Amino acid sequence: LSKSYLYLRRLESCLQMENEQQTHTLKSNASEQLKVARRMGIFSKPDDAINQLNEQLFRTTAVVHQIFSEAYGN
């Protein structure tokens, strides 16, 4: 859980740097997602970087949901 938390906080910081405001939403625009992917240290080809970013976000949130579901029965 702590590893997921750190990843999500880092992603949140990258999103806020990109938008220069408080935000928790990854935009659907490919060019914006690529900027965030680069800030997260993903330097593969643009389409691959966006896919990697989205896959990592999906995996991370799935882990968090699983942990909370097990802990709280949701």
C-alpha positions as CSV (number, residue, x, y, z in Angstrom):
1,L,0.0,0.0,0.0
2,S,2.8,2.4,0.8
3,K,4.5,1.8,-2.5
4,S,1.2,2.5,-4.3
5,Y,0.7,5.6,-2.2
6,L,4.1,7.0,-3.1
7,Y,3.5,6.3,-6.8
8,L,0.1,8.1,-6.7
9,R,1.5,11.1,-4.8
10,R,4.4,11.4,-7.3
11,L,1.8,11.2,-10.2
12,E,-0.3,13.8,-8.4
13,S,2.7,16.1,-8.1
14,C,3.5,15.7,-11.8
15,L,-0.1,16.5,-12.7
16,Q,-0.1,19.6,-10.6
17,M,3.2,20.8,-12.1
18,E,1.8,20.4,-15.5
19,N,-1.4,22.3,-14.8
20,E,0.1,24.7,-12.2
21,Q,-2.9,24.1,-10.0
22,Q,-4.4,21.6,-7.6
23,T,-5.7,18.6,-9.7
24,H,-6.0,14.9,-9.4
25,T,-7.1,14.1,-12.9
26,L,-5.0,12.8,-15.8
27,K,-6.3,14.5,-18.9
28,S,-7.3,12.4,-21.8
29,N,-5.4,14.5,-24.3
30,A,-2.4,12.5,-25.6
31,S,0.1,15.4,-25.6
32,E,-0.8,16.2,-22.0
33,Q,-0.4,12.5,-21.0
34,L,2.9,12.4,-22.7
35,K,4.2,15.3,-20.7
36,V,3.1,13.6,-17.5
37,A,4.7,10.3,-18.6
38,R,8.0,12.1,-19.3
39,R,7.9,13.7,-15.8
40,M,7.3,10.3,-14.4
41,G,10.5,9.1,-16.0
42,I,8.9,7.2,-19.0
43,F,11.0,7.9,-22.0
44,S,10.0,5.4,-24.6
45,K,8.2,6.3,-27.9
46,P,5.3,8.6,-27.3
47,D,2.5,6.0,-27.8
48,D,4.4,3.5,-25.7
49,A,5.0,6.0,-23.0
50,I,1.4,7.0,-22.7
51,N,0.4,3.3,-22.6
52,Q,2.9,2.6,-19.9
53,L,1.7,5.5,-17.8
54,N,-1.9,4.4,-18.1
55,E,-1.1,0.7,-17.4
56,Q,0.9,1.6,-14.3
57,L,-1.9,3.9,-13.1
58,F,-4.4,1.1,-13.7
59,R,-2.3,-1.5,-11.9
60,T,-1.6,0.8,-9.0
61,T,-5.2,1.7,-8.4
62,A,-6.2,-2.0,-8.8
63,V,-3.8,-2.9,-6.0
64,V,-5.2,-0.1,-3.7
65,H,-8.8,-1.2,-4.4
66,Q,-7.9,-4.8,-3.6
67,I,-6.2,-3.9,-0.4
68,F,-9.1,-1.7,0.8
69,S,-11.6,-4.4,-0.3
70,E,-9.8,-7.0,1.8
71,A,-9.4,-4.7,4.7
72,Y,-12.9,-3.2,4.8
73,G,-15.0,-5.7,2.8
74,N,-16.1,-3.4,0.1
